[in-house]
Amino acid sequence: MTLSTREMHALLIGYFAAEKQESLLFVAVGVAALVVSAFLLRGGGPYRGMVLPLAAVALIQLGVGGGVWLRTDRQVADLSARLDREPAAYRVAETARMEKVMSGFRLYKAVEIALLAAGIGLALLFPSRDVLYSVGIGLVAQAALMLVLDLFAERRAREYLDALARLAGG
């Protein structure tokens, strides 16, 4: 089914609105992880090892989430204007960009699955070594959450990319 420019506008706005919402979730999770890390550092105890994976991934969450939040409105305005002026050029450029985004998701998933496996391995292999065990638990928590969020984002991106292929006049 071919999409009109008007229909593509609606999909463009919907796609980026969802991306912006998820970026807020990234920021919120990053802040929460940093707060938990601060409590773990102050309190000491056997789970202090979680600080490293929680805080390290939190910094990524804050950077990515904040970056997406800050650039999205301008990006939507630019893309909408291009779609109005030159639907064919919009389709070509946005398809190329989204193919890079999809390639990025393959890498992110591989890294997240590797970190998840490493976390599970540490937790299972070293249950009596507090630092290694808690690093493993921190990795499991952050890698699993990031994997789930990226799976949602990847699905949205796939749907948007598929819509680009159906754009009329593109």
TORPAKOL-968480 format. One line per 8 residues: their letters; for each residue x, y, z of N, C-alpha, C. Coordinates in pm, whole numbers, plus 50000, padded with zeros to 5 digits. Layout:
<atoms>
a> X:Y:Z:X:Y:Z:X:Y:Z ~ ...
</atoms>
This chain:
<atoms>
mtlstrem> 50084:49883:50000:50000:50000:50000:50089:50124:50000 ~ 50064:50212:49908:50139:50336:49895:50092:50438:49997 ~ 50186:50515:50049:50154:50620:50147:50162:50757:50081 ~ 50068:50842:50114:50074:50981:50068:50171:51058:50156 ~ 50206:51178:50111:50293:51265:50190:50227:51296:50323 ~ 50097:51320:50321:50025:51349:50446:50031:51231:50543 ~ 50012:51111:50491:50020:50992:50577:50163:50974:50631 ~ 50261:51003:50546:50400:50991:50591:50431:51093:50698
halligyf> 50375:51213:50687:50392:51314:50792:50343:51259:50927 ~ 50225:51198:50924:50169:51144:51048:50259:51036:51106 ~ 50311:50950:51020:50400:50844:51067:50532:50901:51119 ~ 50584:51000:51051:50707:51068:51093:50689:51127:51232 ~ 50581:51199:51252:50556:51262:51381:50535:51157:51490 ~ 50460:51052:51458:50438:50945:51555:50566:50873:51593 ~ 50648:50845:51493:50774:50775:51519:50863:50857:51612 ~ 50881:50984:51580:50970:51066:51661:50910:51101:51797
aaekqesl> 50779:51108:51807:50717:51130:51938:50746:51012:52030 ~ 50737:50891:51977:50768:50771:52056:50917:50767:52092 ~ 51003:50808:51999:51146:50814:52028:51174:50913:52141 ~ 51105:51026:52136:51126:51128:52239:51075:51078:52375 ~ 50962:51008:52376:50910:50952:52501:51009:50851:52558 ~ 51061:50765:52472:51156:50665:52522:51284:50732:52570 ~ 51321:50844:52509:51441:50914:52555:51423:50963:52698 ~ 51302:51005:52732:51274:51045:52871:51285:50927:52966
lfvavgva> 51243:50811:52919:51256:50690:52999:51403:50657:53021 ~ 51485:50672:52916:51630:50651:52930:51687:50743:53037 ~ 51649:50870:53031:51700:50968:53127:51654:50932:53269 ~ 51526:50898:53283:51473:50863:53415:51543:50740:53472 ~ 51565:50639:53390:51633:50519:53436:51779:50551:53471 ~ 51842:50636:53391:51979:50676:53420:51990:50749:53552 ~ 51899:50841:53577:51898:50915:53704:51875:50818:53820 ~ 51777:50729:53803:51748:50631:53909:51871:50543:53938
alvvsafl> 51941:50501:53833:52060:50418:53852:52171:50495:53924 ~ 52183:50623:53894:52284:50703:53965:52245:50724:54111 ~ 52118:50741:54138:52072:50755:54277:52099:50626:54354 ~ 52064:50513:54293:52090:50384:54358:52240:50367:54379 ~ 52320:50405:54281:52466:50395:54295:52517:50479:54412 ~ 52463:50598:54426:52504:50685:54538:52469:50620:54672 ~ 52351:50563:54683:52312:50495:54807:52402:50375:54834 ~ 52434:50300:54729:52521:50184:54746:52661:50226:54790
lrgggpyr> 52710:50334:54734:52843:50383:54774:52845:50430:54919 ~ 52742:50502:54958:52736:50555:55095:52716:50444:55196 ~ 52636:50345:55160:52602:50240:55255:52702:50127:55261 ~ 52786:50116:55160:52878:50003:55158:52799:49875:55141 ~ 52841:49773:55208:52770:49646:55204:52807:49560:55085 ~ 52746:49444:55077:52785:49344:54977:52748:49381:54833 ~ 52660:49476:54814:52615:49508:54678:52683:49633:54621 ~ 52785:49678:54686:52857:49797:54642:52917:49777:54502
gmvlplaa> 52947:49656:54465:53002:49626:54333:52906:49659:54219 ~ 52778:49674:54251:52679:49710:54147:52701:49852:54096 ~ 52771:49934:54173:52789:50075:54138:52851:50090:53999 ~ 52954:50015:53970:53023:50031:53842:52930:50006:53723 ~ 52866:49891:53711:52779:49874:53594:52657:49965:53595 ~ 52600:49991:53713:52484:50080:53719:52521:50221:53673 ~ 52629:50273:53726:52668:50410:53694:52720:50423:53551 ~ 52798:50327:53506:52854:50333:53370:52741:50334:53266
valiqlgv> 52646:50246:53281:52535:50240:53185:52444:50361:53204 ~ 52431:50410:53327:52350:50529:53352:52403:50648:53274 ~ 52534:50662:53266:52593:50773:53191:52558:50761:53042 ~ 52558:50639:52991:52516:50616:52852:52369:50651:52836 ~ 52287:50607:52931:52143:50636:52924:52116:50786:52926 ~ 52187:50858:53012:52170:51003:53019:52215:51070:52890 ~ 52328:51026:52837:52380:51085:52714:52290:51059:52594 ~ 52253:50933:52577:52168:50897:52463:52028:50957:52480
gggvwlrt> 51969:50938:52596:51835:50991:52619:51830:51142:52607 ~ 51925:51209:52668:51930:51354:52660:51955:51403:52519 ~ 52044:51335:52447:52073:51373:52309:51952:51359:52219 ~ 51882:51248:52231:51762:51227:52151:51657:51333:52185 ~ 51638:51357:52313:51538:51456:52356:51569:51594:52296 ~ 51695:51634:52306:51733:51767:52262:51728:51787:52110 ~ 51758:51682:52034:51764:51700:51888:51634:51669:51815 ~ 51541:51602:51881:51424:51549:51810:51335:51657:51748
drqvadls> 51302:51760:51820:51212:51862:51765:51270:51926:51640 ~ 51397:51960:51644:51462:52021:51526:51466:51921:51411 ~ 51496:51796:51444:51504:51691:51343:51369:51672:51275 ~ 51262:51671:51353:51127:51655:51297:51093:51774:51208 ~ 51125:51893:51252:51098:52013:51170:51174:52006:51037 ~ 51300:51970:51042:51381:51960:50920:51327:51851:50826 ~ 51297:51735:50884:51246:51625:50802:51109:51657:50743 ~ 51023:51720:50821:50890:51756:50772:50901:51854:50655
arldrepa> 50990:51952:50669:51009:52049:50561:51062:51981:50435 ~ 51155:51891:50454:51210:51819:50338:51106:51730:50273 ~ 51025:51666:50354:50918:51582:50301:50821:51665:50218 ~ 50788:51785:50262:50699:51874:50187:50762:51919:50056 ~ 50890:51956:50062:50958:52011:49944:50997:51905:49844 ~ 51059:51797:49894:51119:51696:49807:51095:51555:49861 ~ 50977:51501:49841:50949:51368:49896:51050:51261:49852 ~ 51095:51268:49728:51190:51167:49679:51324:51180:49752
ayrvaeta> 51372:51301:49767:51500:51322:49837:51487:51285:49984 ~ 51372:51318:50044:51345:51280:50184:51354:51128:50197 ~ 51286:51059:50108:51283:50912:50116:51423:50854:50104 ~ 51501:50901:50008:51636:50847:49987:51723:50873:50110 ~ 51726:50998:50155:51813:51034:50267:51768:50967:50397 ~ 51639:50966:50421:51588:50910:50546:51601:50758:50546 ~ 51586:50694:50430:51607:50549:50421:51752:50515:50452 ~ 51845:50591:50396:51987:50566:50423:52017:50586:50571
rmekvmsg> 51962:50690:50631:51985:50716:50774:51927:50603:50859 ~ 51807:50561:50826:51741:50457:50905:51810:50321:50887 ~ 51868:50295:50772:51944:50170:50756:52065:50169:50848 ~ 52127:50286:50867:52238:50296:50963:52188:50277:51106 ~ 52071:50332:51135:52010:50314:51267:51985:50165:51292 ~ 51931:50097:51192:51903:49953:51207:52033:49874:51227 ~ 52137:49912:51157:52266:49848:51174:52318:49870:51316 ~ 52297:49990:51368:52335:50019:51505:52263:49929:51604
frlykave> 52136:49903:51580:52061:49816:51671:52120:49675:51674 ~ 52169:49625:51561:52232:49493:51561:52353:49493:51654 ~ 52432:49598:51646:52550:49608:51734:52507:49623:51880 ~ 52412:49712:51907:52368:49734:52045:52315:49604:52106 ~ 52234:49530:52030:52180:49404:52083:52291:49305:52113 ~ 52390:49296:52026:52501:49203:52050:52575:49241:52178 ~ 52602:49370:52196:52671:49415:52318:52585:49391:52441 ~ 52458:49424:52432:52368:49406:52547:52353:49259:52584
iallaagi> 52344:49173:52485:52333:49029:52513:52464:48978:52573 ~ 52578:49027:52523:52707:48986:52580:52719:49032:52725 ~ 52677:49156:52754:52682:49206:52892:52584:49130:52981 ~ 52468:49098:52929:52370:49019:53004:52428:48881:53036 ~ 52488:48818:52937:52550:48686:52959:52665:48695:53060 ~ 52745:48800:53048:52856:48817:53143:52801:48837:53285 ~ 52696:48916:53297:52636:48938:53428:52579:48810:53488 ~ 52510:48734:53405:52455:48606:53452:52569:48513:53492
glallfps> 52672:48510:53410:52788:48425:53441:52853:48463:53573 ~ 52876:48592:53593:52936:48636:53719:52848:48600:53838 ~ 52719:48623:53827:52628:48595:53938:52621:48445:53968 ~ 52624:48363:53864:52615:48218:53885:52748:48157:53929 ~ 52857:48208:53874:52987:48149:53905:53047:48197:54037 ~ 53007:48314:54083:53069:48372:54202:52966:48418:54305 ~ 52875:48330:54345:52771:48374:54439:52824:48411:54578 ~ 52943:48363:54610:52997:48393:54744:53104:48502:54741
rdvlysvg> 53130:48559:54625:53226:48670:54615:53147:48797:54588 ~ 53126:48872:54694:53034:48985:54690:53054:49080:54572 ~ 53176:49120:54547:53200:49219:54441:53164:49162:54304 ~ 53215:49043:54273:53186:48984:54142:53037:48953:54127 ~ 52978:48902:54231:52835:48872:54227:52753:48999:54203 ~ 52784:49105:54277:52704:49227:54263:52733:49299:54131 ~ 52854:49290:54080:52881:49343:53945:52793:49268:53845 ~ 52785:49137:53861:52700:49056:53773:52555:49097:53781
iglvaqaa> 52504:49119:53901:52365:49159:53917:52342:49297:53854 ~ 52436:49388:53872:52424:49520:53809:52423:49511:53658 ~ 52510:49426:53603:52512:49406:53457:52381:49347:53408 ~ 52331:49249:53479:52203:49187:53438:52093:49291:53435 ~ 52084:49371:53540:51977:49470:53549:51986:49571:53434 ~ 52102:49629:53415:52115:49734:53314:52110:49677:53172 ~ 52178:49566:53147:52180:49510:53011:52042:49462:52970 ~ 51969:49399:53062:51835:49352:53029:51742:49469:52999
lmlvldlf> 51749:49572:53080:51664:49689:53057:51698:49755:52924 ~ 51826:49774:52897:51866:49837:52771:51825:49751:52651 ~ 51837:49621:52664:51797:49532:52555:51648:49545:52527 ~ 51568:49545:52631:51423:49558:52612:51389:49692:52546 ~ 51447:49800:52595:51419:49932:52537:51465:49940:52392 ~ 51580:49882:52363:51629:49884:52225:51546:49794:52134 ~ 51491:49686:52186:51402:49602:52105:51276:49680:52066 ~ 51222:49756:52159:51107:49840:52127:51145:49946:52023
aerrarey> 51258:50011:52044:51303:50115:51951:51331:50056:51813 ~ 51389:49939:51810:51419:49874:51682:51290:49842:51606 ~ 51190:49797:51676:51063:49766:51610:51001:49893:51552 ~ 51003:50000:51629:50951:50128:51577:51029:50171:51454 ~ 51160:50158:51460:51245:50198:51348:51215:50113:51225 ~ 51194:49984:51244:51163:49895:51131:51031:49938:51067 ~ 50931:49969:51148:50802:50012:51094:50815:50143:51018 ~ 50894:50236:51069:50917:50364:51003:50992:50342:50871
ldalarla> 51093:50258:50873:51169:50227:50752:51079:50162:50647 ~ 50993:50071:50690:50898:50008:50597:50802:50112:50538 ~ 50761:50209:50618:50674:50315:50568:50746:50399:50463 ~ 50873:50427:50485:50951:50503:50386:50950:50434:50250 ~ 50957:50303:50252:50957:50228:50126:50823:50241:50052 ~ 50718:50272:50124:50584:50282:50063:50545:50426:50029 ~ 50633:50521:50052:50601:50661:50026:50580:50685:49877 ~ 50465:50739:49843:50431:50769:49703:50518:50886:49654
gg> 50560:50877:49533:50639:50985:49476:50780:50992:49530 ~ 50816:50894:49613:50948:50894:49674:51041:50810:49604
</atoms>
